[in-house]
């Protein structure tokens, strides 16, 4: 299950970067396709994350990691929406990167 989860978020990050580039270049149809595939991977991430969450000790820090993981997805969507609308996304990018780094750090340091 851990392999599915890690593979899902690695692919999602790649899809996110591709979707951002396509959205910035005004390639609407390919950007929309990559955004929809990215949303499918959000479901994989959340589903495998829930399964991993159910395997751990409820007194551990996994609930914080789960919240951070959801925030990573939220900021990915905010970045894409901001770019599509032509708004400044600098703060979203910064928050996404910081929360992503914290989530990855917690994921690799927690026992499961």
Buried (B, 14 or more C-beta within 10 A) or exposed (E): EEEBBBBBBEBBBEBBEBBBBBBEEEEEEBBBBBBEBBBEBBEBBBBBBEEBBEEBEEEEEBEEBBEBBBBBBBBBBBBBBBBBEEEEBEEBBEBBEBBBEBBBEBBEEBEB
